[in-house]
Amino acid sequence: MVWRLRIPAGRGCVLTILVLLLVQYGALVSAYRAAALQTEAKAFYVGVGDRRDGFARGFTRTEIERRAIEAWQSGNYDRTILVDQHGYFDLRMLRLAGMRPVYVNLFNDEEVLRGLDHSVDHLLLFSPGSYATDPSWWRPWMTRWTPETARRYDTYRARLDAFPVCEEIAGPPQRLLWPGPVAPNDHMVLAVIPKSGPPRLLIDAFNEEARSRSSSLHSKGCSEPSHETQPTILRGGAP
């Protein structure tokens, strides 16, 4: 009789201990998961689009793309966003958010601008670069641009600089001739391409402005134009 009474009690004790251990284990897992999510939130932008892709904080390229996504989500811009191909941007973040990034470079900028829907404003991401060499990092095997390539880039840069700035993150210019990884703190710009009239007239105006500013750059022997000068044609078109 005593043996039979002890069996249920012993089983109950064992079950109680197992339940307590499971509760403790669940609490530890929840605490660990919360701490991991907190650490992840501090280090990454998570949950862009339908997937949980992480994008590192502390990089100006990531931050300017995040701001571009927020600007687009405000509903004031087309989902097509122009991205400076010389700036080495990661397009995944934009695509996961639902945007349509289109590369623009010194060879196709006029063609891409003409192809936009000029009834709506567009966003533009670019990293102002410099092809200047510095003995602290430049080596002869890295080569230099030809004068024609430098002239074309100056014209391209001047054309991008002509658009009204929406957001800007200060930093050093991107080193265009540097063969290594891009710097985490490069100068970044989010600009607005305003909706306009006939695209041909707009392109002609940009060309005239770009030629003027490009000539100024070459006369100064640098590739960093000022952001203070804005063409008159664009000032009335900013949102």
Backbone as CSV, one residue per row, in Angstrom:
resi,resn,N_x,N_y,N_z,CA_x,CA_y,CA_z,C_x,C_y,C_z
1,MET,0.829,-1.207,0.000,0.000,0.000,0.000,0.870,1.265,0.000
2,VAL,1.893,1.296,0.885,2.793,2.461,0.957,3.509,2.672,-0.369
3,TRP,3.954,1.593,-1.014,4.679,1.672,-2.288,3.793,2.279,-3.373
4,ARG,2.488,1.857,-3.386,1.563,2.396,-4.384,1.297,3.878,-4.171
5,LEU,1.260,4.310,-2.910,1.011,5.727,-2.634,2.207,6.590,-3.051
6,ARG,3.373,6.021,-2.896,4.566,6.812,-3.211,4.760,7.012,-4.717
7,ILE,4.326,6.123,-5.546,4.541,6.226,-6.989,3.881,7.475,-7.584
8,PRO,2.589,7.736,-7.390,1.976,8.951,-7.951,2.635,10.226,-7.424
9,ALA,2.975,10.219,-6.117,3.605,11.410,-5.548,4.979,11.667,-6.176
10,GLY,5.711,10.596,-6.368,7.023,10.744,-6.992,6.924,11.234,-8.420
11,ARG,5.954,10.688,-9.132,5.762,11.142,-10.513,5.345,12.611,-10.554
12,GLY,4.484,12.984,-9.634,4.055,14.383,-9.597,5.212,15.333,-9.334
13,CYS,6.094,14.904,-8.443,7.269,15.730,-8.128,8.174,15.880,-9.341
14,VAL,8.387,14.740,-10.026,9.229,14.778,-11.222,8.617,15.689,-12.296
15,LEU,7.310,15.560,-12.503,6.637,16.399,-13.500,6.725,17.879,-13.139
16,THR,6.580,18.163,-11.833,6.694,19.559,-11.386,8.073,20.123,-11.689
17,ILE,9.096,19.311,-11.412,10.461,19.757,-11.690,10.667,19.987,-13.190
18,LEU,10.145,19.076,-14.009,10.282,19.222,-15.461,9.575,20.474,-15.962
19,VAL,8.390,20.751,-15.431,7.653,21.957,-15.831,8.434,23.211,-15.463
20,LEU,8.980,23.229,-14.248,9.766,24.387,-13.825,10.993,24.594,-14.712
21,LEU,11.640,23.455,-15.071,12.809,23.562,-15.948,12.425,24.097,-17.326
22,LEU,11.285,23.631,-17.855,10.822,24.112,-19.155,10.476,25.595,-19.112
23,VAL,9.833,26.020,-18.031,9.502,27.442,-17.882,10.771,28.282,-17.827
24,GLN,11.759,27.795,-17.052,13.021,28.518,-16.953,13.735,28.571,-18.300
25,TYR,13.704,27.448,-19.010,14.338,27.399,-20.330,13.650,28.376,-21.294
26,GLY,12.307,28.411,-21.265,11.575,29.339,-22.127,11.898,30.786,-21.812
27,ALA,12.025,31.084,-20.519,12.365,32.453,-20.120,13.754,32.838,-20.608
28,LEU,14.714,31.892,-20.488,16.072,32.164,-20.944,16.118,32.377,-22.461
29,VAL,15.365,31.539,-23.209,15.330,31.681,-24.672,14.735,33.020,-25.065
30,SER,13.659,33.427,-24.401,13.018,34.711,-24.705,13.962,35.872,-24.407
31,ALA,14.669,35.788,-23.278,15.607,36.848,-22.920,16.754,36.923,-23.925
32,TYR,17.243,35.747,-24.325,18.339,35.720,-25.297,17.886,36.284,-26.634
33,ARG,16.675,35.911,-27.064,16.158,36.399,-28.337,15.973,37.916,-28.303
34,ALA,15.465,38.427,-27.191,15.275,39.875,-27.060,16.612,40.602,-27.109
35,ALA,17.616,40.040,-26.430,18.941,40.662,-26.442,19.552,40.621,-27.839
36,ALA,19.356,39.501,-28.554,19.891,39.378,-29.913,19.230,40.379,-30.851
37,LEU,17.910,40.527,-30.723,17.194,41.481,-31.570,17.630,42.910,-31.269
38,GLN,17.886,43.206,-29.990,18.340,44.535,-29.618,19.715,44.821,-30.201
39,THR,20.604,43.833,-30.104,21.934,43.992,-30.690,21.856,44.144,-32.198
40,GLU,20.993,43.347,-32.832,20.823,43.407,-34.278,20.267,44.758,-34.698
41,ALA,19.336,45.273,-33.913,18.734,46.563,-34.237,19.756,47.689,-34.149
42,LYS,20.709,47.549,-33.225,21.744,48.571,-33.092,22.742,48.507,-34.240
43,ALA,22.961,47.314,-34.768,23.985,47.136,-35.794,23.443,47.159,-37.217
44,PHE,22.167,46.834,-37.405,21.642,46.689,-38.758,20.269,47.329,-38.898
45,TYR,19.954,47.674,-40.135,18.581,47.994,-40.500,17.960,46.678,-40.944
46,VAL,16.957,46.212,-40.253,16.411,44.887,-40.516,14.959,44.992,-40.968
47,GLY,14.535,44.055,-41.809,13.139,43.992,-42.194,12.775,44.866,-43.366
48,VAL,13.736,45.192,-44.248,13.436,45.945,-45.455,12.747,45.012,-46.433
49,GLY,11.555,45.367,-46.869,10.811,44.493,-47.772,10.235,43.310,-47.018
50,ASP,10.030,42.190,-47.699,9.419,41.007,-47.108,10.436,40.085,-46.451
51,ARG,11.721,40.342,-46.655,12.757,39.478,-46.099,13.480,40.197,-44.968
52,ARG,14.140,39.411,-44.109,14.869,40.002,-42.988,16.339,40.150,-43.358
53,ASP,16.595,41.004,-44.319,17.974,41.261,-44.724,18.555,42.367,-43.855
54,GLY,19.781,42.171,-43.373,20.421,43.179,-42.542,21.338,44.069,-43.354
55,PHE,21.281,45.363,-43.078,22.154,46.320,-43.742,22.851,47.127,-42.656
56,ALA,24.176,47.118,-42.679,24.955,47.658,-41.569,24.749,49.149,-41.370
57,ARG,24.569,49.533,-40.115,24.549,50.943,-39.761,25.979,51.478,-39.798
58,GLY,26.098,52.789,-39.706,27.415,53.391,-39.655,28.059,53.588,-41.004
59,PHE,27.369,53.195,-42.091,27.873,53.410,-43.441,26.996,54.447,-44.126
60,THR,27.617,55.473,-44.670,26.831,56.562,-45.257,25.987,56.085,-46.433
61,ARG,26.450,55.083,-47.155,25.658,54.570,-48.278,24.352,53.934,-47.769
62,THR,24.451,53.173,-46.690,23.254,52.559,-46.121,22.293,53.626,-45.613
63,GLU,22.831,54.621,-44.935,21.981,55.665,-44.354,21.282,56.486,-45.426
64,ILE,21.981,56.844,-46.491,21.343,57.658,-47.524,20.293,56.840,-48.272
65,GLU,20.504,55.531,-48.411,19.485,54.684,-49.035,18.261,54.576,-48.129
66,ARG,18.475,54.484,-46.838,17.345,54.448,-45.907,16.519,55.726,-46.027
67,ARG,17.185,56.860,-46.127,16.469,58.127,-46.271,15.738,58.202,-47.609
68,ALA,16.342,57.616,-48.637,15.680,57.598,-49.945,14.391,56.776,-49.877
69,ILE,14.447,55.651,-49.179,13.262,54.803,-49.034,12.173,55.554,-48.275
70,GLU,12.547,56.247,-47.209,11.566,57.021,-46.443,10.952,58.125,-47.294
71,ALA,11.778,58.783,-48.097,11.260,59.848,-48.960,10.275,59.279,-49.978
72,TRP,10.610,58.138,-50.571,9.709,57.518,-51.548,8.408,57.075,-50.898
73,GLN,8.494,56.535,-49.687,7.299,56.074,-48.992,6.374,57.211,-48.587
74,SER,6.881,58.444,-48.645,6.019,59.593,-48.362,4.982,59.798,-49.461
75,GLY,5.211,59.171,-50.629,4.250,59.240,-51.716,4.446,60.385,-52.681
76,ASN,5.562,61.085,-52.570,5.784,62.256,-53.421,6.639,61.971,-54.647
77,TYR,7.154,60.739,-54.771,8.107,60.459,-55.836,7.764,59.152,-56.558
78,ASP,8.246,59.045,-57.787,8.096,57.821,-58.559,8.954,56.719,-57.938
79,ARG,8.560,55.455,-58.129,9.328,54.348,-57.560,10.661,54.148,-58.262
80,THR,10.826,54.687,-59.462,12.111,54.633,-60.153,13.060,55.656,-59.543
81,ILE,14.207,55.194,-59.100,15.210,56.064,-58.505,16.509,55.905,-59.287
82,LEU,17.130,57.023,-59.656,18.405,56.970,-60.366,19.538,56.822,-59.352
83,VAL,20.489,55.938,-59.660,21.596,55.654,-58.742,22.912,55.820,-59.493
84,ASP,23.776,56.631,-58.947,25.095,56.888,-59.517,25.909,55.592,-59.541
85,GLN,26.197,55.082,-60.735,26.919,53.813,-60.841,28.361,53.944,-60.379
86,HIS,28.915,55.125,-60.411,30.290,55.339,-59.947,30.376,55.342,-58.421
87,GLY,29.218,55.342,-57.743,29.196,55.449,-56.286,29.179,54.130,-55.548
88,TYR,29.103,52.989,-56.264,29.136,51.662,-55.647,28.054,51.487,-54.574
89,PHE,26.815,51.758,-54.943,25.687,51.551,-54.042,25.202,50.103,-54.142
90,ASP,24.701,49.581,-53.035,24.068,48.264,-53.019,22.586,48.467,-53.332
91,LEU,22.109,47.894,-54.433,20.736,48.122,-54.865,19.728,47.238,-54.134
92,ARG,20.183,46.232,-53.397,19.241,45.294,-52.769,18.278,45.988,-51.818
93,MET,18.800,46.902,-51.021,17.971,47.584,-50.029,16.828,48.334,-50.705
94,LEU,17.122,48.986,-51.824,16.100,49.725,-52.554,15.086,48.774,-53.181
95,ARG,15.576,47.691,-53.765,14.673,46.741,-54.419,13.766,46.040,-53.418
96,LEU,14.304,45.650,-52.264,13.497,44.980,-51.249,12.399,45.895,-50.722
97,ALA,12.651,47.192,-50.736,11.643,48.146,-50.272,10.563,48.394,-51.321
98,GLY,10.797,47.928,-52.562,9.806,48.103,-53.612,10.151,49.161,-54.636
99,MET,11.352,49.740,-54.506,11.762,50.760,-55.468,12.381,50.109,-56.710
100,ARG,12.545,50.916,-57.763,13.131,50.431,-59.016,14.388,51.245,-59.306
101,PRO,15.547,50.805,-58.800,16.787,51.555,-59.043,17.277,51.389,-60.474
102,VAL,17.724,52.493,-61.056,18.277,52.498,-62.412,19.633,53.183,-62.356
103,TYR,20.658,52.487,-62.833,22.000,53.062,-62.825,22.121,54.202,-63.843
104,VAL,22.864,55.224,-63.427,23.205,56.322,-64.328,24.703,56.558,-64.200
105,ASN,25.368,56.809,-65.322,26.813,57.015,-65.288,27.210,58.060,-66.314
106,LEU,28.497,58.305,-66.448,28.960,59.381,-67.316,28.739,59.095,-68.799
107,PHE,28.360,57.847,-69.122,28.121,57.499,-70.519,26.635,57.524,-70.906
108,ASN,25.743,57.346,-69.933,24.327,57.209,-70.292,23.401,58.219,-69.623
109,ASP,23.949,59.220,-68.936,23.097,60.097,-68.132,22.037,60.832,-68.956
110,GLU,22.401,61.339,-70.136,21.425,62.046,-70.959,20.301,61.111,-71.392
111,GLU,20.669,59.907,-71.819,19.673,58.944,-72.279,18.714,58.561,-71.154
112,VAL,19.252,58.326,-69.947,18.414,57.943,-68.818,17.486,59.083,-68.422
113,LEU,18.008,60.299,-68.407,17.176,61.449,-68.035,16.029,61.641,-69.025
114,ARG,16.321,61.447,-70.301,15.262,61.593,-71.308,14.172,60.534,-71.129
115,GLY,14.559,59.348,-70.655,13.613,58.250,-70.556,12.706,58.295,-69.337
116,LEU,12.903,59.259,-68.437,12.067,59.344,-67.241,10.667,59.843,-67.568
117,ASP,9.732,59.496,-66.700,8.382,60.045,-66.787,8.435,61.460,-66.216
118,HIS,8.346,62.462,-67.068,8.540,63.843,-66.624,7.275,64.480,-66.067
119,SER,6.286,63.645,-65.736,5.088,64.166,-65.094,5.139,63.986,-63.577
120,VAL,6.231,63.386,-63.083,6.356,63.116,-61.657,7.804,63.327,-61.227
121,ASP,8.002,63.686,-59.959,9.349,63.871,-59.426,10.030,62.517,-59.206
122,HIS,11.360,62.501,-59.373,12.157,61.298,-59.134,13.257,61.617,-58.128
123,LEU,13.757,60.575,-57.483,14.884,60.699,-56.568,16.168,60.265,-57.265
124,LEU,17.277,60.825,-56.799,18.596,60.536,-57.360,19.587,60.347,-56.220
125,LEU,20.312,59.230,-56.227,21.372,58.970,-55.251,22.726,59.079,-55.936
126,PHE,23.617,59.865,-55.370,24.967,59.878,-55.930,25.998,60.192,-54.860
127,SER,27.201,59.750,-55.148,28.338,59.973,-54.263,29.342,60.857,-54.992
128,PRO,29.443,62.132,-54.621,30.398,63.019,-55.297,31.817,62.468,-55.186
129,GLY,32.411,62.179,-56.329,33.730,61.557,-56.328,34.828,62.487,-56.789
130,SER,36.052,62.039,-56.584,37.226,62.797,-57.009,38.231,61.841,-57.631
131,TYR,38.758,62.223,-58.796,39.793,61.406,-59.428,41.181,61.950,-59.132
132,ALA,41.277,62.856,-58.137,42.577,63.374,-57.713,43.388,62.255,-57.070
133,THR,44.702,62.300,-57.237,45.581,61.287,-56.647,46.281,61.854,-55.424
134,ASP,46.567,60.976,-54.485,47.232,61.360,-53.240,48.353,60.356,-52.983
135,PRO,49.579,60.823,-52.759,50.703,59.901,-52.532,50.494,58.957,-51.357
136,SER,49.596,59.302,-50.441,49.384,58.443,-49.273,48.711,57.119,-49.636
137,TRP,48.018,57.073,-50.799,47.369,55.819,-51.188,47.530,55.488,-52.666
138,TRP,47.766,56.481,-53.504,47.826,56.222,-54.944,49.187,55.640,-55.330
139,ARG,49.149,54.652,-56.245,50.363,54.060,-56.789,50.272,54.087,-58.318
140,PRO,51.398,54.148,-59.012,51.363,54.254,-60.479,50.563,53.155,-61.167
141,TRP,50.538,51.954,-60.594,49.812,50.876,-61.260,48.301,51.114,-61.252
142,MET,47.830,52.034,-60.392,46.402,52.353,-60.361,45.989,53.199,-61.563
143,THR,46.967,53.744,-62.273,46.770,54.583,-63.461,45.988,55.851,-63.148
144,ARG,45.839,56.680,-64.156,45.051,57.908,-64.050,44.064,57.961,-65.203
145,TRP,43.033,58.759,-65.052,42.077,58.943,-66.132,42.677,59.795,-67.239
146,THR,42.220,59.542,-68.452,42.620,60.407,-69.564,41.923,61.757,-69.407
147,PRO,42.460,62.808,-70.001,41.784,64.113,-69.934,40.346,64.062,-70.426
148,GLU,40.072,63.246,-71.445,38.711,63.152,-71.969,37.771,62.511,-70.941
149,THR,38.228,61.451,-70.284,37.398,60.818,-69.256,37.161,61.764,-68.093
150,ALA,38.199,62.476,-67.683,38.053,63.453,-66.600,37.057,64.543,-66.984
151,ARG,37.129,65.015,-68.228,36.205,66.057,-68.685,34.770,65.540,-68.667
152,ARG,34.581,64.306,-69.132,33.234,63.743,-69.164,32.686,63.560,-67.751
153,TYR,33.547,63.150,-66.824,33.074,62.975,-65.452,32.721,64.318,-64.835
154,ASP,33.534,65.349,-65.099,33.221,66.680,-64.575,31.871,67.168,-65.094
155,THR,31.606,66.907,-66.374,30.318,67.297,-66.953,29.183,66.520,-66.304
156,TYR,29.403,65.236,-66.113,28.411,64.372,-65.461,28.154,64.831,-64.026
157,ARG,29.225,65.089,-63.266,29.094,65.554,-61.889,28.344,66.870,-61.825
158,ALA,28.690,67.793,-62.721,28.026,69.090,-62.721,26.539,68.942,-62.996
159,ARG,26.200,67.989,-63.863,24.784,67.761,-64.174,24.042,67.233,-62.947
160,LEU,24.655,66.309,-62.205,24.012,65.791,-60.997,23.942,66.852,-59.905
161,ASP,25.004,67.636,-59.781,25.029,68.686,-58.764,23.961,69.754,-59.010
162,ALA,23.476,69.833,-60.250,22.497,70.861,-60.587,21.117,70.577,-60.000
163,PHE,20.854,69.327,-59.608,19.546,68.997,-59.066,19.428,69.455,-57.609
164,PRO,18.235,69.846,-57.188,18.039,70.271,-55.789,18.335,69.134,-54.814
165,VAL,19.030,69.457,-53.736,19.414,68.457,-52.741,18.277,68.253,-51.748
166,CYS,17.925,66.986,-51.540,16.884,66.622,-50.574,17.516,66.247,-49.231
167,GLU,18.531,65.413,-49.272,19.276,64.993,-48.077,20.750,64.929,-48.443
168,GLU,21.610,65.188,-47.463,23.052,65.146,-47.718,23.769,64.695,-46.460
169,ILE,24.737,63.811,-46.629,25.575,63.356,-45.522,27.007,63.776,-45.829
170,ALA,27.536,64.647,-45.002,28.873,65.175,-45.229,29.925,64.086,-45.060
171,GLY,31.003,64.243,-45.795,32.108,63.293,-45.717,33.111,63.583,-46.810
172,PRO,34.211,62.874,-46.836,35.207,63.076,-47.891,34.673,62.577,-49.222
173,PRO,35.164,63.136,-50.329,34.733,62.639,-51.642,35.210,61.214,-51.867
174,GLN,34.415,60.450,-52.571,34.812,59.090,-52.904,36.065,59.113,-53.773
175,ARG,37.014,58.245,-53.456,38.257,58.161,-54.238,38.004,57.257,-55.444
176,LEU,37.803,57.857,-56.586,37.404,57.108,-57.774,38.494,56.179,-58.291
177,LEU,39.754,56.486,-58.031,40.853,55.663,-58.524,41.321,54.629,-57.505
178,TRP,40.705,54.632,-56.325,41.105,53.693,-55.279,40.574,52.301,-55.613
179,PRO,41.436,51.253,-55.658,40.985,49.914,-56.051,40.437,49.080,-54.904
180,GLY,40.547,49.588,-53.689,40.103,48.808,-52.537,38.636,49.039,-52.215
181,PRO,38.169,48.521,-51.066,36.770,48.703,-50.656,36.440,50.182,-50.463
182,VAL,35.169,50.522,-50.687,34.767,51.913,-50.515,34.815,52.279,-49.039
183,ALA,35.044,53.551,-48.770,35.108,54.021,-47.392,33.704,54.070,-46.789
184,PRO,33.574,53.854,-45.491,32.246,53.855,-44.867,31.656,55.244,-44.677
185,ASN,32.482,56.291,-44.847,32.022,57.646,-44.534,32.070,58.592,-45.734
186,ASP,31.973,58.071,-46.956,32.013,58.922,-48.141,30.850,59.913,-48.167
187,HIS,31.082,61.022,-48.823,30.058,62.053,-49.020,28.900,61.475,-49.838
188,MET,27.659,61.650,-49.360,26.482,61.108,-50.034,25.428,62.197,-50.230
189,VAL,24.731,62.111,-51.360,23.696,63.098,-51.674,22.442,62.384,-52.178
190,LEU,21.295,62.791,-51.662,19.990,62.383,-52.186,19.363,63.636,-52.786
191,ALA,19.193,63.636,-54.093,18.669,64.805,-54.796,17.313,64.499,-55.416
192,VAL,16.673,65.551,-55.905,15.347,65.433,-56.521,15.443,65.856,-57.980
193,ILE,14.918,65.018,-58.857,14.795,65.379,-60.268,13.356,65.846,-60.465
194,PRO,13.144,67.142,-60.564,11.774,67.646,-60.602,11.052,67.277,-61.894
195,LYS,9.738,67.111,-61.780,8.940,66.934,-62.986,9.074,68.202,-63.810
196,SER,9.010,68.063,-65.128,9.364,69.194,-65.981,8.551,69.168,-67.258
197,GLY,8.878,70.125,-68.114,8.266,70.200,-69.424,8.988,69.272,-70.385
198,PRO,9.112,69.660,-71.653,9.778,68.822,-72.649,11.180,68.429,-72.199
199,PRO,11.517,67.136,-72.159,12.819,66.691,-71.664,13.985,67.234,-72.471
200,ARG,13.792,67.487,-73.772,14.893,67.991,-74.581,15.357,69.361,-74.090
201,LEU,14.394,70.205,-73.724,14.752,71.523,-73.213,15.484,71.398,-71.888
202,LEU,15.046,70.455,-71.055,15.698,70.261,-69.773,17.131,69.786,-69.951
203,ILE,17.338,68.833,-70.846,18.682,68.317,-71.100,19.577,69.425,-71.632
204,ASP,19.075,70.231,-72.565,19.865,71.334,-73.107,20.283,72.292,-72.003
205,ALA,19.360,72.572,-71.094,19.686,73.477,-69.989,20.757,72.867,-69.101
206,PHE,20.658,71.566,-68.820,21.670,70.898,-68.005,23.027,70.918,-68.698
207,ASN,23.013,70.688,-70.007,24.273,70.692,-70.742,24.965,72.038,-70.650
208,GLU,24.176,73.099,-70.799,24.765,74.446,-70.725,25.330,74.712,-69.340
209,GLU,24.562,74.332,-68.315,25.017,74.515,-66.943,26.247,73.654,-66.657
210,ALA,26.217,72.396,-67.114,27.320,71.476,-66.857,28.602,71.949,-67.531
211,ARG,28.490,72.449,-68.767,29.686,72.946,-69.465,30.316,74.101,-68.709
212,SER,29.461,74.981,-68.198,29.976,76.131,-67.464,30.700,75.704,-66.202
213,ARG,30.083,74.788,-65.453,30.677,74.357,-64.200,31.885,73.456,-64.430
214,SER,31.844,72.643,-65.486,32.978,71.792,-65.807,34.199,72.625,-66.155
215,SER,33.996,73.698,-66.911,35.103,74.587,-67.253,35.697,75.212,-66.008
216,SER,34.817,75.551,-65.059,35.290,76.130,-63.811,36.118,75.124,-63.024
217,LEU,35.683,73.849,-63.031,36.435,72.813,-62.317,37.833,72.641,-62.890
218,HIS,37.928,72.577,-64.215,39.237,72.375,-64.850,40.148,73.565,-64.619
219,SER,39.573,74.752,-64.576,40.417,75.929,-64.357,40.983,75.942,-62.950
220,LYS,40.247,75.293,-61.991,40.725,75.239,-60.615,41.576,74.001,-60.362
221,GLY,41.557,73.039,-61.293,42.363,71.833,-61.144,41.841,70.886,-60.080
222,CYS,40.505,70.850,-59.873,39.932,69.963,-58.877,38.642,69.380,-59.407
223,SER,38.041,68.469,-58.620,36.801,67.854,-59.074,35.707,67.976,-58.033
224,GLU,35.806,68.969,-57.183,34.825,69.149,-56.138,34.075,70.472,-56.297
225,PRO,33.018,70.516,-57.123,32.278,71.749,-57.304,31.478,72.099,-56.068
226,SER,31.195,73.385,-55.925,30.412,73.849,-54.794,28.954,73.510,-54.981
227,HIS,28.252,73.261,-53.862,26.826,72.995,-53.910,26.037,74.297,-53.800
228,GLU,26.702,75.414,-53.728,25.998,76.669,-53.517,25.324,77.165,-54.780
229,THR,25.848,76.821,-55.944,25.286,77.315,-57.191,24.242,76.360,-57.713
230,GLN,23.017,76.826,-57.911,21.946,76.014,-58.448,21.404,76.687,-59.699
231,PRO,21.156,75.926,-60.771,20.635,76.527,-61.992,19.219,77.040,-61.799
232,THR,18.921,78.156,-62.411,17.624,78.793,-62.243,16.492,77.884,-62.679
233,ILE,16.699,77.083,-63.698,15.626,76.253,-64.235,15.070,75.263,-63.227
234,LEU,15.899,74.902,-62.198,15.457,73.877,-61.264,14.822,74.445,-60.006
235,ARG,15.076,75.699,-59.680,14.648,76.200,-58.389,13.132,76.223,-58.236
236,GLY,12.433,76.447,-59.318,10.992,76.488,-59.216,10.350,75.116,-59.278
237,GLY,11.165,74.080,-59.522,10.599,72.748,-59.710,10.743,71.843,-58.523
238,ALA,11.407,72.282,-57.466,11.602,71.420,-56.304,10.285,71.215,-55.606
239,PRO,10.047,70.034,-55.048,8.779,69.755,-54.373,8.652,70.529,-53.068
